[in-house]
Amino acid sequence: MNYEMMAYVLMNIAKVEGFLMLIPAIVSLIYGERDVALKIFEIALVSAGVGMVFTRKRPTRSELFIKDGLLIVGLAWIIFSIIGSMPYFLTGSIASPIDAFFETVSGFTTTGSTILTDIEALPIGILFWRSFTHWIGGMGVLVFVMAIIPLSGGNTMNIMRAEVPGPTVDKLVPKTKQTAKILYYIYIALTALEVILLMLGGMPFIDSLTNSFSTAGTGGFCMKADSIGYYNSAYVDGVITVFMILFGINFNLFYLVLLKKFKRIFKSEELRAYIAIIAVAIGMITWNIYTMYGSVLTSFRYAAFQVATIITTTGFMTTDFNLWPTFSKGILLSLMIIGACAGSTGGGIKVSRVLITFKYIKSEIKKVIQPRSVSNITMDEKLIDDTVTKNVSAYLLIYTIIIIVSFILITLNEFDLETSLTSVITCVNNVGPGFGKLVGPTGNFSVFSTFSKLVLSLDMLLGRLEIFPILFLFSPRIFNRRF
C-alpha cells in the first residue's frame, strides 16, 4: 500500500473542504450573520491550513492501486463528514455532535434525511452549507478534488471506480482528471440552467440556488420546512421534476449529446428502462390517487413529482404521500430500492443492476430448460463479463444482509415496523423520507437514539459508496501489505 500517497490525497481533501467552506461564510456575511460567518471562517482556515501544510511535498511514489483506492474513498468520506459537521455544531445550529454528523453525512451522501425540527430558524449561511453539501457529494467528493487537483501520476481511475456509483465506470477521455472535469462542466451547466429557470418562475435567488444544489445532488434538503410544497407552484414542480429526472441519468450520456452521438444514446437499455419505469409508475399512481384530488392534471402533477423525487432518490416533497393509498406507496417503495441510473447522482440499487439481474435470471432459467444451450448476457449490444454479473450478485446479497442487520438494530427503538424498516431502506438507498408518521415526508429522524443515528449514518455511507469501500475499512486484510 502507498501510505504516503494516501495521506497526501486525504490532506488534499481537508484543504479543498476548507476552501469550500469559505463560500457559506461569505453567504453568512452577505445576510448579516457576522458571528456565524466568523465561526465558519475559523473552521475553513484550520481545515485548509492543515491540508496545505501536509501537501507541500508530493510523494515520490504516486501510484494508487485498487486497495489504496478503496481505503482512500472510505476514509475520505468519513473525514469530509466530520469536518463538514463542524459548522453545524460550533455555530450552535445543532447542539449534538452526533446529530451534526448525521446531518452532514445525510448531506454529502445526498440522502436528505434530517434530524432538524425547525429548519427555517437556522441562519441562511448554515442552510446554504446544508444544500451545498448535496451538490459537493452528488458527483463525488474525490471526483471533485480530482477535477481541480492532480492527485497522482497513475491509476487514479481506481479512486473514481470506488466512488462513482454503478456496476462499471468508464473514462470519457484517456485521462482521469480530464474525465472528472468534463463531468463537472456538465454538472455545473445543468445546475446553472435550473437556477435560471426557477428564478424565471419567481423563486428568490438564494432559494433557487439551494434548491438547484439539492436537485443536482439528488439530495432533497430545502430551506423550507414544507420542502418544495412551500412554493405551491405547478411551474416550480414541473421544472424540478424534469431536472430530477435529468440528474438521475448516467452523465456519460450527456457527454454523448455534446458529441452528437445520438444513436449510442438511444441504444442505452438502462436509459430506456429508466424512462419506462418512470412513465409506468406515474400512470399507475395518477390513476390510483385520482379520487383524492378530483383532477387528472393535479393527480398527474403530484404523481410525476413524487415518482421523480423517489426514483432519483432526491427526497423533495410537494404533498404528504404517506396519506396515499397502499398501492401507490408500494410503488414508491419499489422505486426507492430500484433507484436511478449508474453514473448519475442518484442512489438506490441502480437500474442497470436490476436489468443485469433479470437477464441473469432469464439466462439461468434457459439453462435449466436447455442444459446444452449457451446464453450470453448483453447490455447495449455488448457482452457482459461474468465478473460483472458476479459482482452484481454479490452486491445484492450484501445489500440485503445490510438491510436485515440494520433493521434488527433499529428495532431497539421500539418504533412500529413501517418506521423501522423504511428508515433503513431510505438511508441505505440515499432517498431521504421513509413511510410512517415519524420518518415520512412530514417527519424527521430526531426521535431516534444516538446509536440508531450512528447505524443510519453508516447505512447512508454504505449506500452512497456502494458498500465495498466502507466494508473494506473493517476488513483485517487492510493491514496485509501483500494484498
C-alpha positions as CSV (number, residue, x, y, z in Angstrom):
1,M,0.0,0.0,0.0
2,N,1.1,3.5,-0.8
3,Y,0.5,5.2,2.6
4,E,2.3,8.4,1.7
5,M,0.2,9.0,-1.3
6,M,-3.0,8.1,0.6
7,A,-2.1,10.6,3.3
8,Y,-1.4,13.2,0.5
9,V,-4.8,12.6,-1.1
10,L,-6.7,12.8,2.3
11,M,-4.9,16.1,3.2
12,N,-5.9,17.5,-0.2
13,I,-9.5,16.6,0.8
14,A,-9.2,18.6,4.0
15,K,-7.7,21.5,2.1
16,V,-10.4,21.6,-0.6
17,E,-13.2,21.3,2.0
18,G,-11.7,24.3,3.9
19,F,-11.8,26.4,0.8
20,L,-15.3,25.3,0.0
21,M,-16.4,26.4,3.5
22,L,-15.4,30.0,2.6
23,I,-18.5,30.1,0.3
24,P,-21.1,29.7,3.1
25,A,-19.1,32.0,5.3
26,I,-19.4,34.7,2.6
27,V,-23.1,34.0,2.3
28,S,-23.5,34.5,6.0
29,L,-21.7,37.8,5.8
30,I,-24.0,38.9,2.9
31,Y,-27.0,38.2,5.1
32,G,-25.6,40.0,8.1
33,E,-24.8,36.8,10.1
34,R,-21.4,38.0,11.4
35,D,-21.0,35.6,14.2
36,V,-21.9,32.6,12.1
37,A,-19.6,33.8,9.3
38,L,-16.6,34.1,11.7
39,K,-17.1,30.6,13.1
40,I,-17.2,29.1,9.6
41,F,-14.2,31.2,8.6
42,E,-12.3,29.7,11.5
43,I,-13.2,26.2,10.6
44,A,-12.3,26.8,7.0
45,L,-8.9,28.3,7.8
46,V,-7.9,25.5,10.1
47,S,-9.0,22.8,7.6
48,A,-7.4,24.5,4.6
49,G,-4.3,25.4,6.7
50,V,-3.6,21.9,7.9
51,G,-4.2,20.5,4.5
52,M,-1.8,22.9,2.9
53,V,0.9,22.1,5.4
54,F,0.8,18.4,4.7
55,T,0.5,18.7,0.9
56,R,3.5,21.0,0.3
57,K,5.6,18.0,-0.8
58,R,4.3,15.5,-3.3
59,P,5.2,11.8,-2.6
60,T,7.8,10.4,-4.9
61,R,5.8,7.2,-5.5
62,S,2.4,8.3,-6.7
63,E,0.8,5.0,-7.9
64,L,-2.6,4.1,-6.4
65,F,-3.9,0.6,-6.6
66,I,-7.3,-0.9,-6.0
67,K,-6.8,-1.4,-2.3
68,D,-5.5,2.1,-2.0
69,G,-8.5,3.5,-3.9
70,L,-11.0,1.7,-1.6
71,L,-9.3,2.8,1.6
72,I,-8.9,6.4,0.4
73,V,-12.6,6.7,-0.6
74,G,-13.9,5.2,2.6
75,L,-11.7,7.4,4.9
76,A,-12.2,10.5,2.7
77,W,-15.9,10.4,3.1
78,I,-15.7,9.9,6.9
79,I,-13.1,12.7,7.3
80,F,-15.1,15.0,5.0
81,S,-18.3,14.4,7.0
82,I,-16.5,15.0,10.4
83,I,-15.1,18.3,9.2
84,G,-18.3,19.2,7.4
85,S,-20.3,18.8,10.7
86,M,-18.3,21.5,12.4
87,P,-20.3,24.5,11.1
88,Y,-23.5,23.0,12.5
89,F,-22.0,22.2,15.9
90,L,-19.7,25.2,16.5
91,T,-22.3,27.7,15.5
92,G,-24.9,26.1,17.8
93,S,-27.2,25.3,14.9
94,I,-27.2,21.6,16.0
95,A,-26.3,21.0,19.7
96,S,-25.3,17.4,19.5
97,P,-22.1,16.3,17.6
98,I,-23.7,13.0,16.6
99,D,-26.8,14.9,15.2
100,A,-24.4,17.2,13.4
101,F,-22.5,14.2,12.0
102,F,-25.8,12.6,10.9
103,E,-27.0,15.8,9.1
104,T,-23.6,16.1,7.4
105,V,-23.5,12.5,6.3
106,S,-27.0,12.9,5.0
107,G,-25.9,15.9,3.1
108,F,-22.8,14.6,1.4
109,T,-24.3,11.2,0.6
110,T,-27.3,13.1,-0.9
111,T,-29.7,11.3,1.3
112,G,-31.7,14.2,2.7
113,S,-32.8,12.6,5.9
114,T,-32.7,15.2,8.7
115,I,-32.8,15.5,12.4
116,L,-33.9,19.2,12.3
117,T,-37.3,20.1,13.6
118,D,-37.2,23.9,12.9
119,I,-35.4,24.3,9.6
120,E,-36.4,27.9,8.9
121,A,-34.9,29.1,12.2
122,L,-31.4,28.3,11.1
123,P,-29.0,31.0,9.7
124,I,-29.0,31.4,6.0
125,G,-25.3,30.6,5.8
126,I,-25.9,27.2,7.5
127,L,-28.9,26.4,5.3
128,F,-26.7,27.2,2.3
129,W,-24.0,24.9,3.5
130,R,-26.6,22.2,4.2
131,S,-27.7,22.2,0.5
132,F,-24.2,22.8,-0.8
133,T,-23.1,19.5,0.8
134,H,-25.6,17.8,-1.5
135,W,-24.1,19.4,-4.6
136,I,-20.5,18.6,-3.5
137,G,-21.4,15.0,-2.7
138,G,-23.6,14.4,-5.7
139,M,-20.9,13.9,-8.2
140,G,-18.4,12.6,-5.6
141,V,-16.1,14.2,-3.1
142,L,-12.9,12.7,-4.7
143,V,-14.2,13.3,-8.3
144,F,-14.5,17.0,-7.3
145,V,-10.9,17.0,-5.9
146,M,-9.6,15.2,-9.0
147,A,-11.2,17.8,-11.2
148,I,-9.2,20.6,-9.7
149,I,-6.0,19.0,-8.2
150,P,-3.7,16.5,-10.0
151,L,-3.6,13.7,-7.4
152,S,-1.5,11.1,-8.9
153,G,0.6,10.1,-11.9
154,G,-1.2,6.9,-12.4
155,N,-4.2,4.7,-11.5
156,T,-6.5,7.4,-10.2
157,M,-9.2,5.6,-12.1
158,N,-9.2,3.2,-9.1
159,I,-10.4,6.1,-6.9
160,M,-13.2,7.0,-9.4
161,R,-14.3,3.4,-9.7
162,A,-14.5,3.1,-5.9
163,E,-16.6,6.3,-5.6
164,V,-18.8,6.7,-8.7
165,P,-22.0,4.6,-8.4
166,G,-22.7,1.8,-10.8
167,P,-21.6,-1.7,-11.8
168,T,-19.0,-0.3,-14.2
169,V,-17.3,3.1,-14.6
170,D,-15.6,4.2,-17.8
171,K,-13.4,7.0,-18.7
172,L,-14.9,9.6,-21.1
173,V,-11.4,10.5,-22.3
174,P,-8.0,8.9,-21.7
175,K,-7.0,11.0,-18.7
176,T,-9.0,10.6,-15.4
177,K,-8.5,14.2,-14.4
178,Q,-10.0,15.3,-17.8
179,T,-12.9,12.9,-17.3
180,A,-13.6,14.4,-13.9
181,K,-13.5,17.9,-15.4
182,I,-15.9,17.0,-18.2
183,L,-18.4,15.5,-15.6
184,Y,-18.2,18.7,-13.6
185,Y,-18.7,21.0,-16.6
186,I,-21.9,19.2,-17.4
187,Y,-22.9,19.2,-13.7
188,I,-22.4,22.9,-13.3
189,A,-24.1,23.7,-16.6
190,L,-27.3,21.8,-15.7
191,T,-27.3,23.3,-12.2
192,A,-27.0,26.9,-13.6
193,L,-29.8,26.2,-16.1
194,E,-32.1,25.1,-13.3
195,V,-31.3,28.1,-11.2
196,I,-32.2,30.4,-14.1
197,L,-35.5,28.6,-14.8
198,L,-36.5,28.6,-11.1
199,M,-35.8,32.3,-10.9
200,L,-38.0,32.9,-14.0
201,G,-40.8,31.2,-12.0
202,G,-40.5,33.9,-9.3
203,M,-38.4,31.9,-6.8
204,P,-35.8,34.1,-4.9
205,F,-32.2,33.7,-5.9
206,I,-31.0,32.0,-2.7
207,D,-33.9,29.6,-2.8
208,S,-33.3,28.9,-6.5
209,L,-29.6,28.2,-5.8
210,T,-30.0,25.9,-2.8
211,N,-32.9,24.0,-4.4
212,S,-30.8,23.5,-7.5
213,F,-27.9,22.3,-5.4
214,S,-30.2,19.7,-3.8
215,T,-31.8,18.7,-7.1
216,A,-28.4,18.3,-8.8
217,G,-27.1,16.2,-6.0
218,T,-30.5,14.4,-5.8
219,G,-30.4,15.2,-2.1
220,G,-33.6,16.9,-1.0
221,F,-32.5,19.4,1.6
222,C,-34.6,22.6,1.3
223,M,-34.6,25.9,3.1
224,K,-38.3,25.5,3.9
225,A,-39.9,23.0,6.3
226,D,-42.6,22.2,3.8
227,S,-40.0,21.5,1.1
228,I,-40.9,22.3,-2.5
229,G,-44.6,22.2,-1.4
230,Y,-44.0,25.6,0.2
231,Y,-43.9,27.4,-3.1
232,N,-47.3,25.9,-4.3
233,S,-46.4,26.4,-7.9
234,A,-47.1,24.0,-10.8
235,Y,-44.3,25.7,-12.7
236,V,-41.7,25.1,-10.0
237,D,-42.9,21.5,-9.6
238,G,-42.5,20.9,-13.3
239,V,-39.0,22.4,-13.5
240,I,-37.7,20.5,-10.6
241,T,-39.4,17.2,-11.8
242,V,-37.6,17.5,-15.1
243,F,-34.2,18.2,-13.6
244,M,-34.5,15.5,-11.0
245,I,-35.1,13.0,-13.9
246,L,-32.1,14.5,-15.8
247,F,-29.8,14.2,-12.8
248,G,-30.8,10.6,-12.5
249,I,-29.4,9.8,-15.9
250,N,-25.9,8.5,-16.5
251,F,-23.7,11.5,-17.1
252,N,-21.8,9.7,-19.8
253,L,-24.9,10.1,-22.0
254,F,-24.8,13.9,-21.6
255,Y,-21.3,13.8,-22.9
256,L,-22.5,11.8,-25.9
257,V,-25.1,14.5,-26.5
258,L,-22.2,17.0,-26.7
259,L,-20.5,14.8,-29.2
260,K,-23.8,14.4,-31.1
261,K,-23.7,10.6,-30.9
262,F,-27.4,10.2,-30.5
263,K,-27.5,6.6,-31.8
264,R,-25.4,5.5,-28.9
265,I,-27.7,7.3,-26.5
266,F,-30.8,5.6,-27.9
267,K,-29.0,2.2,-27.6
268,S,-28.8,2.6,-23.8
269,E,-31.0,-0.1,-22.4
270,E,-30.7,1.4,-18.9
271,L,-31.9,4.8,-20.1
272,R,-34.9,3.2,-21.9
273,A,-35.8,1.1,-18.8
274,Y,-35.4,4.2,-16.5
275,I,-37.8,6.3,-18.6
276,A,-40.2,3.4,-19.0
277,I,-40.3,2.7,-15.2
278,I,-41.0,6.4,-14.5
279,A,-43.7,6.6,-17.1
280,V,-45.5,3.5,-15.9
281,A,-45.2,4.5,-12.3
282,I,-46.6,8.0,-12.9
283,G,-49.5,6.5,-14.9
284,M,-50.4,3.9,-12.2
285,I,-50.2,6.4,-9.3
286,T,-52.1,9.1,-11.2
287,W,-54.9,6.6,-11.7
288,N,-54.7,5.4,-8.0
289,I,-54.8,8.9,-6.4
290,Y,-57.3,10.5,-8.8
291,T,-60.2,10.2,-6.2
292,M,-58.1,12.1,-3.7
293,Y,-57.5,15.2,-5.9
294,G,-60.5,15.0,-8.2
295,S,-58.5,16.2,-11.2
296,V,-56.3,14.3,-13.7
297,L,-53.9,17.2,-14.1
298,T,-53.5,17.7,-10.3
299,S,-53.1,13.9,-9.8
300,F,-50.5,13.8,-12.6
301,R,-48.6,16.8,-11.2
302,Y,-48.2,15.2,-7.7
303,A,-47.6,11.7,-9.1
304,A,-44.9,12.9,-11.5
305,F,-43.1,14.9,-8.8
306,Q,-43.1,12.1,-6.2
307,V,-42.1,9.4,-8.7
308,A,-39.2,11.6,-9.9
309,T,-38.1,12.5,-6.4
310,I,-38.2,8.9,-5.2
311,I,-36.7,7.0,-8.1
312,T,-33.9,9.6,-8.3
313,T,-33.6,9.4,-4.5
314,T,-33.9,13.2,-4.2
315,G,-36.4,13.3,-1.4
316,F,-38.2,16.6,-2.0
317,M,-41.9,16.8,-1.1
318,T,-44.9,18.6,-2.5
319,T,-47.5,16.5,-0.8
320,D,-47.7,14.0,2.1
321,F,-47.6,10.8,0.1
322,N,-47.8,8.9,3.4
323,L,-51.6,9.5,3.1
324,W,-51.8,7.9,-0.4
325,P,-53.3,4.5,-1.0
326,T,-51.2,1.5,-0.1
327,F,-50.9,0.6,-3.9
328,S,-49.2,4.0,-4.6
329,K,-47.0,3.7,-1.5
330,G,-46.0,0.2,-2.6
331,I,-44.9,1.6,-6.0
332,L,-42.9,4.4,-4.3
333,L,-41.2,1.9,-2.0
334,S,-40.2,-0.2,-5.0
335,L,-38.8,2.9,-6.7
336,M,-36.7,3.7,-3.6
337,I,-35.0,0.4,-4.0
338,I,-34.5,0.5,-7.8
339,G,-33.1,4.0,-7.8
340,A,-31.6,5.9,-10.7
341,C,-29.1,5.1,-13.4
342,A,-25.5,4.1,-12.8
343,G,-23.1,7.0,-13.2
344,S,-25.7,9.5,-12.1
345,T,-26.0,11.4,-8.8
346,G,-28.9,9.2,-7.7
347,G,-28.9,6.4,-5.2
348,G,-30.6,3.0,-5.0
349,I,-29.6,-0.3,-6.4
350,K,-29.4,1.3,-9.9
351,V,-31.5,0.4,-13.0
352,S,-28.5,-1.3,-14.7
353,R,-28.1,-3.8,-11.8
354,V,-31.8,-4.6,-12.0
355,L,-31.6,-5.2,-15.7
356,I,-28.5,-7.4,-15.3
357,T,-30.2,-9.4,-12.5
358,F,-33.3,-10.0,-14.6
359,K,-31.2,-11.0,-17.6
360,Y,-29.1,-13.4,-15.4
361,I,-32.3,-15.0,-14.1
362,K,-33.6,-15.4,-17.6
363,S,-30.3,-17.0,-18.6
364,E,-30.3,-19.4,-15.7
365,I,-33.9,-20.5,-16.4
366,K,-32.9,-21.1,-20.1
367,K,-30.0,-23.3,-18.9
368,V,-32.4,-25.4,-16.8
369,I,-34.7,-25.9,-19.7
370,Q,-32.0,-26.3,-22.3
371,P,-28.8,-27.5,-20.4
372,R,-26.6,-27.6,-23.6
373,S,-27.6,-24.1,-24.7
374,V,-25.2,-21.1,-24.4
375,S,-26.8,-18.0,-23.1
376,N,-24.8,-14.8,-23.1
377,I,-25.9,-11.7,-21.2
378,T,-25.6,-8.4,-23.1
379,M,-26.2,-4.7,-22.4
380,D,-26.4,-2.1,-25.1
381,E,-25.4,-4.9,-27.6
382,K,-22.2,-5.5,-25.7
383,L,-21.4,-8.8,-23.9
384,I,-21.4,-8.5,-20.1
385,D,-18.4,-10.1,-18.5
386,D,-19.0,-12.9,-15.9
387,T,-17.1,-10.8,-13.4
388,V,-19.7,-8.0,-13.6
389,T,-22.5,-10.5,-13.2
390,K,-20.9,-12.0,-10.1
391,N,-20.2,-8.5,-8.7
392,V,-23.8,-7.6,-9.1
393,S,-25.0,-10.8,-7.4
394,A,-22.5,-10.2,-4.5
395,Y,-23.6,-6.6,-4.2
396,L,-27.3,-7.5,-4.0
397,L,-26.6,-10.2,-1.4
398,I,-24.5,-7.9,0.8
399,Y,-27.1,-5.2,0.3
400,T,-29.9,-7.5,1.6
401,I,-27.8,-8.5,4.6
402,I,-27.1,-4.8,5.5
403,I,-30.9,-4.1,5.3
404,I,-31.7,-7.0,7.6
405,V,-29.0,-6.3,10.2
406,S,-29.7,-2.6,10.3
407,F,-33.4,-3.2,10.6
408,I,-32.9,-5.5,13.6
409,L,-30.6,-2.9,15.2
410,I,-33.1,-0.1,14.6
411,T,-36.0,-2.1,16.1
412,L,-34.3,-1.5,19.5
413,N,-36.1,1.9,19.4
414,E,-39.4,0.1,19.7
415,F,-41.0,2.0,16.8
416,D,-43.6,0.5,14.6
417,L,-42.5,-1.9,11.8
418,E,-43.1,0.5,9.0
419,T,-41.0,3.2,10.6
420,S,-38.1,0.9,11.4
421,L,-37.9,-0.8,8.1
422,T,-38.4,2.2,5.8
423,S,-35.9,4.3,7.9
424,V,-33.2,1.8,7.0
425,I,-34.3,1.4,3.3
426,T,-34.4,5.1,2.8
427,C,-30.9,5.6,4.3
428,V,-29.2,2.7,2.5
429,N,-30.7,3.9,-0.8
430,N,-30.0,7.6,0.0
431,V,-33.6,8.7,-0.5
432,G,-34.5,10.8,2.5
433,P,-38.1,10.3,3.7
434,G,-39.5,7.0,4.7
435,F,-43.0,5.9,5.5
436,G,-45.0,6.3,8.7
437,K,-45.7,9.4,10.8
438,L,-42.2,9.6,12.3
439,V,-39.9,9.4,9.2
440,G,-42.5,10.1,6.5
441,P,-42.3,13.2,4.3
442,T,-43.6,15.4,7.2
443,G,-41.4,13.8,9.8
444,N,-37.7,13.6,10.7
445,F,-35.1,11.4,12.4
446,S,-34.6,13.4,15.6
447,V,-36.6,10.8,17.6
448,F,-34.0,8.0,17.0
449,S,-31.5,7.1,19.7
450,T,-27.8,8.1,19.3
451,F,-26.9,4.5,18.5
452,S,-29.6,4.3,15.8
453,K,-28.3,7.6,14.2
454,L,-24.8,6.1,14.0
455,V,-26.2,3.0,12.4
456,L,-28.2,5.0,9.9
457,S,-25.2,7.2,9.2
458,L,-23.2,4.1,8.4
459,D,-26.1,2.9,6.2
460,M,-26.0,6.2,4.3
461,L,-22.3,5.9,3.6
462,L,-22.6,2.3,2.6
463,G,-25.4,3.2,0.2
464,R,-23.6,6.1,-1.4
465,L,-20.2,4.4,-1.8
466,E,-21.9,1.2,-2.9
467,I,-20.9,-0.8,0.2
468,F,-17.3,-2.1,-0.6
469,P,-15.2,1.0,0.3
470,I,-16.8,1.2,3.7
471,L,-16.8,-2.6,4.4
472,F,-13.1,-2.6,3.4
473,L,-12.3,-0.3,6.4
474,F,-13.5,-3.1,8.7
475,S,-11.5,-5.8,6.9
476,P,-8.5,-7.4,8.6
477,R,-6.8,-7.6,5.2
478,I,-6.4,-3.9,5.2
479,F,-3.2,-4.3,7.2
480,N,-1.8,-7.1,5.0
481,R,0.8,-5.5,2.8
482,R,0.9,-8.4,0.5
483,F,-2.7,-7.7,-0.6
